[in-house]
Each structure stands twice: as C-alpha cells, then as structure tokens.
C-alpha cells in the first residue's frame, strides 16, 4: 500500500461517521471534493528565466559609458594654462577697450587709458591707468573677466629718465584654473625690452618676454600660490645702447629704480 492509499483511507475513515452538520448539502459537497481531489504529483511550474545578469550587464555598461565620458571631459580640459606662451601676441585697440568696458565700472572705464594689451594663448590681459592708479583686466579661456586695481600715483617719465624702471603692479590673481601673476610697469625712454625670469627652489626656470609700448610694459604668467614666497623673479632690462641690467622683481616692486 502506497503512502497515497494510506492517506486516502485515513481521510475516508475520518469522514464516517461525520457530525450532523456535515449532512447538510454544502458541507457534504465540500467533503466529497476533498476526498475526490487528485493527489498525483503535478509538474513543477516552468521557471522564468533569471534576468538579473542582464540588468547587471546593463548597469555595468552605463557605468562604463559614464566613466568614458568623464575621461573625455578631462582630456578636453587639458592641464591648467596649457595654451600660455612665453611670447605675447598683440591685441587690437577695439578688443582692449571692450575688455576694459567689461572689467571696470562705466565711470572708471571712461577715464582709463589702456597702456598695455596682450594675448598669450587663449588668454587676454590689459592694463589701464587713470589719475587714481592702475587697473588690470584679465580674461581667461572661458571668457570670464577679472579685475585687480592698485590705487597709487605712478612715477613720472621725467623721474625715470633713460633707464629707470618702476614695477607698480605685481599681484596674484585667482582663476578657475589656478593662480597667475600679473605684472605691469613703467620704464625710461631708452628701454627697448623687458624679460621676466622665474626660478623655483628646485632650480627650474622659465622666461617670458613682456609687452613693451610707449614706456609701459606688462606680462602675466602662471604661478601657484604656494610658490609665490619661494620663487625668485628677475627682470632683465635692455637699453638702446646694448647694455642690460638684472633687477629683483621683489625689490623693484617695493622701490622703483630711477636713472
């Protein structure tokens, strides 16, 4: 006798005799359905294919695509000030005035005189002077314009003489890419060129040629904030007679060299 036969017999034995309420028609029909139930094993339901690996693969593909896009963004961004050049390029008077108008308040821009303007790579720099002092406008590679000003009285051309040098602006400016050093000055009538040499404590150096125009010079170069106190900056000033003099930027910024 099988296990099913034993179970069938047990159910039928338990059903006879039955309580009186089972004699009622609904209860009897229920009991008959229980007894007549087919107890043969039923086939297991078909399993739905597991889709989680596909979802995991899709998630991995999305993460990979995001990582690739982020990497490409970094590649396109490039290193800070990558287009900076030691040799300047000229800027038109129209562009220089437009830069000043975006940089200074209307009242200050109307009386400011642009004395130096240059481009280095994707960047533009303009220095304007007024009776109140020096105004510096710097445009980064994104087109954002920043301003620094120095309220000081500039040394006259007569006092500078033939070979005098005044460094009236030499501050740092913070941009989205890092810090830059902005330089602007006034020179004597016989000065033909100004070169800036920056030396680090490790012995590395780089040289930039300043823009020189009508007795004014200017330049800018990248310099990290933590390097500002340790770097050594020298100006090489060349005169029309072929002579040259090397001057400390730090000392020159504190006190002009008069001829």
Secondary structure, DSSP 8 states (H G I E B T S, - for coil): --HHHHHHHHHHHHHSS--GGGGSHHHHHHHHHHHT---S-----------HHHHHHHHHHHHHHHHHHHHHHHHHH-STTTT--SS-EE--HHHHHHHHHHHS-HHHHHH-EEEEEEEETTEEEEEEEETTEEEEEEE-TTS-EEEEEE------HHHHTTT-EEEEEEEEEEETTEEEEEEEEEE-TTEEEEEEEEE-TTS-EEEEE-EEETTEEEEEEE--GGGTTT-EEEEEEEETTS-EEEEEHHHHHHS-B--
